[in-house]
Amino acid sequence: MKTFLLIVLFAASSFLNEANAQQVISRTGVTIPTLEINLYARAMNGSMFLADGILQNFNNDFSAAVDNMDVRKFMNATDNLAIKNGNYNLIVERRPNICTSDTLLLMLTGTRVAPYRFDIDPSVLNYPNIKSYLIDKYLRTETPVSMDTVTSINFDITTDALSSVANRFIIVYRQQAPVRFAALTATRNTDNSINTVFKTENENNVNNYSIERSIDGIVFEPIARQMPTANNFGNPYYNYLDEGANTAYNWYRIKANVIAGTAIYSMSVRAEEAFKKQLSNINVFPNPVTAGTINIGFENKSAGLYRLSIVSSTGQIIFNEKVFVQSSYFKKTIIVSALHSGIYRVITEDPNGQRKVTNLVVK
């Protein structure tokens, strides 16, 4: 058993020779889920050098307790980075696969007043439903850590003793919230096509979206596919023009096909019957302004993003904002109490770039 431990310690020293950064081995071709954290410090000449590092391997065949599969840390004279597990400081830890209840306790000792950097380098960490964060308890910050590519995080050790507390940093793992549908509209156009607009929030791990249509609101069939455009926790809008809709009522819903194999559905919405001529207008009221606010009413306008602007008589832009119109009647209220008396222009621009200009009188 002692011979085996000596072999493991030798392997750990080849992972990081703390006197020579060039001894860090290349991990190209790594097949075991691995997390490597390298600590860089600033030298007297201003360059950053590799000061220390740790390594974690993940497999359910490993134990969470410290055993002969782990490698204990031998402290350097300065700049020590270690994994804290119970009463042990480790340089290499082999433990079960990551779960959302895991926390990586980092021990940072022997530091100097100087700039430092963590390079957090994952390999084969295939955990699509888990997101990791580096917690800095001194600065009270929380920085996302990629599970796919290297994340570099700079920090400083200052003359404040709290900045060099050994347990300043931890890494936590959390369940990623699934993509959420924030809005879905289906608007009949004058040519009887139907424009479907939907917005998602926290878009992540989505393989694709399936746009589904129904003639009774019960049985839905897929009619189109939309690929995600912000699959990094973004909040995108999507548009789909259904030119094959029937002239009766049509219901729509969106199905998010998640990479893990599950599905998330939006609510369903109904589009009106074949187009009947309706008044379509954008109204600004009250006009003149009497109480410090105006309303911009959208009647039977196509759903989508509209830009609203208020421009003075000298051409100065007083107000500029985008709003999402998602119903047959939509009202946007704007506070204009700060405007001086005079004549202004209210400019609305629809998703197709068509503009309408309305004169606004402020008394």
N, C-alpha and C positions, 0 to 999 in steps of 0.2 A: 504493500500500500504506500510506503514512503517513497519507493522508486517512482510510482505513478505520479505522486504529487510533485516530485522534482521535475518530471517531464512537463507537467502542466505549467510550472513556474518558468521553465525555459521557453515554452511557447508564448507565455505572456511577455517575456522580455523581448522577444522578436517582434511582438506587436508594437512595443514602444520602448525605444532606448531613450531615456529621458535626457541624455547628454547630447543626443544627435537626432535631429528631426528627420534626417534622411533614412533612418532605420524603420520608419513606419511602413508596414507592408501594404502592398496594393491589394484591394479587396475585389478586384474584377473577377467575376465568375462566382461570387459568394452565393450559396444556395440555401444556407440556414438563415432564418430571420435574424437580423443583427442590427444593433444600434451602437454606433461609435460616437463618443463625444470627445473632441480634442480641445485642449485649453491652450490658447496662444497668449503670450505676454509681450510687451514692448521692451526691446533691448535699449541700451544706452544710445545706440546710433539711430534709434527711431524705427528700426525694422521690427516686424512681429516674428517671433520664433515659437516653435512648438515646445510647450513647457511640460505638458503631461496629458494623459488621456485615459479613458475607460472604455470598456467594451461589454455589451450584453448580448447573449444569444438566447433565443426563445424557442422552446419546444416543450410540449407537454410531458415528454419523458424526463425533463429536468425537474428538480425540486425547488420550491420557493425558499427552503431553509438552506443555510450555508453548509456545504459538504465538500467532498474532494473534487467535485466538478468546478468549483469556484476557485479563484486565485486571490489571496489576500494582498493588500497593499503594503509595500515597504516604503515608508515616507522618505521623500527627498529633503534636502536642506531647505528648499524654497518651492513654492508653487506646486502644491499637492491637490490633485483631483481624485476623489474616490467615490464609490457607491456605498452608502450606509445601509447595512442589513443587520438589524438587531445591534449587537455589540461589536460587529465586525466592519472594518473598512476593506472594500474589495476593489481590485483593478479590473478583474474579469468576473462577471456573474452570469451563470447559466440558470435560467428559471423558466417556468411554464409560459405559455403564450400570453400575450397582453390581453387584459380585460379592463373594463371601465372602472373597476375598483382599485386598479394598480396606481401606485405613486412611486416615482423614482426619487429617492432622497440623495442629493448630491452633497458631498463634503468637500469644502474648498478651504485649505489651510496653507499657511506659510506664504501668503501673498504679500506684495509690496504696494506702496502707493504708486499706481501705474494704470494705464489702460490695458484691458484684457479682451479676449474674444472667445466665445464658444463656437465651434463648428460642429453641428449636430448632424451626423451623417447616417441615414437609414439604408438598409439593404433588405430587399425581399419582405418588407413589412406589409403584407397584404391584409390590411384591416380596414376595409372600405367604410365601416360604420363607426370607426373610432377616430377621434381627433385629439391631438396632444398639444399641450401648452407648457411653456417654461414660465414658472412663477418666480418673480423676484420679490422676496418679502421685504427687502430694504426699500426699493423704489415703489413697491406696491403696484407692480405692473404684471401683465399677463400677455405673453407673446406666443402666437400660434407657431407650432413646429411642424414642418412638413413630414409626412410619413413616406414621401417618395424621393425628395431631393434634399441636398444639403441646406440647412438653415444656419446662417451666421448671425450671431447676436453679440453686439459690443456692450461692454460695461466697464465701469471704473471702480477701482479701489481708491478711496480718498483718505484724507486725514480723519474723517469721521469713523470712529471705531465700529459703528454699526454696519458700515459697508463691507467690513472684512469678517463678519460673523460666519462661522464655518457652515451653518445650515441655511445660508441666505437663499439658495436656489433649490427648487424641486421641479420635477416634471410630472404633470397629472394627465390622465387619460379620461376622456369623456365620450359618451354616446353622441354621435352626430344626430342632430334633429333632422328628420326627413324633409324633403322638399314639400312646400305648402302652396296650395292654390289660393291666391289673394283675390282674384277677380276673373270673371268669365262673362262675356256678353255675346249676343248673336243678334245682328241687326239686318233687317231686310233692306236691300237697295232698290233703287227705282227700276233696275233691269231684272228684278226678282231674284238676283243672287243674294247670298247671305254672307255677311262679313263676320267672322268669329274672331274675337280678340280675347286672349287670356294672359294673365300675369302670374308669375310664380315668385315665391320668396324662399331664400335659403336653398337655392338649387344646388344639389350635390348628388353624386352617384346615380344620375339619371342616364339610362341607356338611350331612350327616345320617348317621345310623347305620341300617343295615338289619339287622333281626333275622331270622335264617334258621333253618329247621327241616329235619330229615331223619329218615327212618324207617329208614335203613340206615347212617348215619354217613358216606356217600360223596356222595350227591347231595343238595344243599341247595336249598331254595326260600325266598324272602323271604315273611315273614308279617306284618311290621309295620315301621314306620319311627319312629325316635326323633330328634328335633332336639337339637342340642347345647345345653347350658345353661351351660357354663363355657368358652367358646371363646377364652379369654384365658390359656391355660396353666394352667387349673385341673385339679382331680382329682375329678371328680364321680362319684356312683353313679347308676345307672339301673335301674328295675324294669319288667318287662313280664309281665303275667299272660296266659298262653296257655290260653284256655278251649276251644280246638279241638284239643287234643292227642289222639292216639289212645291206646288202652289198653296198647299194647306199649311197647317202649323208644322214646324220642325223643332225638335229638341236636340240639344248638343251637350256633350260632356267630354272631358279630357282625361285620358288615362296615362299616368306617368309609369313607364316600365323601368323599375329600378334595377341597377346592375346585379344586386343580390338575388334577383329573380322574383321579387314581390311586385305588387302594383299599388298605386295610390290614385284614387279617383277624385275628380273635382265634383262640385255640385252640378246639376243639370240646369240648363236655361232654355227658354222657349223663344223661338223667333216667330214673328207674326205671319199671318197669311199673306198671299200674294199682294204686292204693293198696291195700295190705294192712295190716291193723291192726298198728301197731307202738307200742311204748312211747315216749312223748314226755315228756321230763322235763328239769329243770335240777337238778343235784345239787351240793351244797357239801360238800367233803371235804378232809382229815379234819376231823371235828367231834366232840369238841373239838379245838382246835389244839394240836399238840404240838411242831412243829419250825419255827415261825415263818412258814409259808406255808400257803395254802389253795388249792384247785383248784375252779374252777366248771366243771362238765361239762355240755355241751348235747347231749342225745340226741334225734335225729330232730326237731330244731326247724327251723322255716322259716329260710331264709337271709336275712340282712339285718343291720342295725345294732341292737345291743342295748346298753342302758345298765346299767352295774353300779355299785352304791353300797354302801358299808358305813357304817352309822349307829350311833352310840353309844346307850346307854340314855337319855342326856339329849337326844337328838335332833341331836347334832353330826355333820355329814357328815365322815367320816374318809377316804373314798375315793370317787372319782367318775370314771368313764371310759366311753367307748364302744368296743365291739369289734365287728368284722365277722365274723359266723358264716357259714361258707361250705361246711360239710361236714356229713354226717349225725351225726358225732360230733366235737365241738370242745371243747377244754379251754383255759381261761384260768387261769394261775397268778398269784397276788397275794401279795406279801410283806407279812406282818402282824406282823413281829417287834417293831415299835415300839408295838403295842397293849398297854395294860395289861390285867390279868386282869379278866374281866367278861363280860357278855352283850351281844352286838351283833346287829344285824339286817343280813342281806345281802339287798339288794333288786335284782331283775333286772326290766327292762322291755323287752318285745319290740317289734318295729317297729310293731305295731298299738296300742301303749300298754298292753298287758296286763302286770300286775305280779305277781311272786311274791316273797313275803317268807319268808326262812329265818332262824331264830335260830342264832347262832354263839356258841359258848362258847370263850373264850380263857382258858387256865389260866396 
